[in-house]
Amino acid sequence: MGERVRINDALLQLGIEQLSAIEGIAVDADRLVDDVVLLAYVFDDPQRFSTALTHVINAIHLIVRQRRIG
């Protein structure tokens, strides 16, 4: 089987909480969990995961403020 994700449950939970707290967007809870877990597979080092998560959060905030993508 593949390697185990090195991101612990507490960090995954924090990511889910931070993303779900963004005002101005609607999220599907199951898909949000899937997205955070997939992010952890790609960025399997805790520091890289935290950095990637911060960039995702900042991007979503920008989209909410500007209401446009592209």
N, C-alpha and C positions, 0 to 999 in steps of 0.2 A: 504494500500500500504506500501512499504518499507520506511525506513528512508531516509531523504534527505542527500545527500553528503554535508559535512561541508566544503569542499574545495571551495574557491571562484573562480570566473571566471578568475581573474587576475593570480592566482596561477596555474590554469589549462593552461592558455595561456602561461605562462612562461615555464611550463614543455614541452608543445608542441614545443615552439620555441627552447628550449635547445636541445631537441631530434632531431628536424629537421635540426639543424645546424651542427650535427656531420658529418664530412667529411669522405668519404670512404664507405658510405652505401646508399642504395636507399630505400626510404620510400614511402608508399602509404598514402597520406594525410588523407583519411577517416579512414583507419585502425589505423593510429597513434593517431588520436583524440579518437577513441574507446579505444585504449590501455591506454591512459592517464586517461580517465574517469573511466575505470575499476580499474586502480591503485588507483584512488581517492576513489572508493567504498571500497576497501580493507583497505587502509590506510586513514581513514576519518578524522584524526587529522592533521592539517596543518604541524606540526613539523614532525610527522611520515611520511607524504606524501613527504615532502621535503627530508627527509633522504632516503626513498625508491627510490625516483627519482634520487638522487645523486648516489646511488648504481647501478641503472640501467644504468645511463650514463657512469659511470666508467667501468662497465662490457662491454658495447658496445665498448668503446674506446679500451679496452684490446683485444677484438675480432678483431677489425679493425687492431690493431698493429700486432697481432700474426697470423691473418688469419687462425685460427683454433678454433674449439669448442670442449671441452672435455678433 
